[in-house]
Amino acid sequence: MANKNDMPKAASNITAAQAKEWYEKNHAIIERYANGENAFKQLRDFTKRSARTISTFDKETLRTYL
C-alpha cells in the first residue's frame, strides 16, 4: 500500500527513476482509488438536491394512511 514515507520529502530530491519506480509500485492502488472515487460520484447526482421534511404521526393519523 502507498505510504507517505515511501517518497522523499522534497520534490527536488526525487530523481526520475525514483518517481517512475514509486509510480509503478503504487499504480494499482492509485487506479483503484480513482475507480472508487468515480463510483461514488455516480452513486448520487449532486445536481438534484432536494430537501425532504419528515412528519411525525400519531397512531390514529397513521391508521388513516395505511
C-alpha positions as CSV (number, residue, x, y, z in Angstrom):
1,M,0.0,0.0,0.0
2,A,1.2,3.5,-0.8
3,N,2.7,5.2,2.2
4,K,3.6,8.9,2.6
5,N,7.0,7.8,3.8
6,D,7.8,6.0,0.5
7,M,8.7,9.2,-1.3
8,P,11.4,11.7,-0.3
9,K,10.0,14.8,1.4
10,A,11.2,17.5,-1.1
11,A,10.4,17.2,-4.8
12,S,13.9,18.4,-5.7
13,N,15.4,15.2,-4.1
14,I,13.4,12.9,-6.4
15,T,15.1,11.5,-9.5
16,A,13.1,10.4,-12.5
17,A,14.0,6.8,-11.8
18,Q,12.7,7.1,-8.2
19,A,9.4,8.7,-9.3
20,K,8.9,6.0,-12.0
21,E,9.7,3.2,-9.5
22,W,7.2,4.6,-7.0
23,Y,4.5,5.1,-9.6
24,E,4.9,1.5,-11.0
25,K,4.8,0.1,-7.4
26,N,1.7,2.1,-6.5
27,H,-0.1,2.3,-9.9
28,A,-2.7,-0.3,-8.9
29,I,-3.6,1.5,-5.7
30,I,-3.9,4.8,-7.5
31,E,-6.1,3.2,-10.1
32,R,-8.4,1.6,-7.5
33,Y,-8.7,4.9,-5.7
34,A,-9.7,6.6,-8.9
35,N,-12.3,3.9,-9.8
36,G,-13.8,4.1,-6.3
37,E,-14.0,7.9,-6.5
38,N,-15.8,7.6,-9.8
39,A,-18.2,5.0,-8.5
40,F,-19.0,7.3,-5.6
41,K,-19.7,10.2,-7.9
42,Q,-22.0,8.0,-10.0
43,L,-23.9,6.9,-6.9
44,R,-25.6,10.2,-6.5
45,D,-26.4,13.1,-8.8
46,F,-25.4,16.1,-6.8
47,T,-27.2,18.4,-9.2
48,K,-30.6,17.0,-8.0
49,R,-30.5,18.1,-4.3
50,S,-33.8,18.3,-2.6
51,A,-34.9,18.8,1.0
52,R,-37.5,16.5,2.4
53,T,-39.5,17.2,5.5
54,I,-40.2,14.3,7.8
55,S,-43.5,14.4,9.6
56,T,-44.4,12.7,12.8
57,F,-47.7,10.8,13.1
58,D,-49.7,9.6,16.0
59,K,-51.3,6.1,15.8
60,E,-54.8,7.4,14.7
61,T,-53.4,9.5,11.9
62,L,-51.1,6.8,10.7
63,R,-54.0,4.3,10.5
64,T,-55.8,6.6,8.1
65,Y,-52.8,6.5,5.7
66,L,-52.5,2.7,5.9
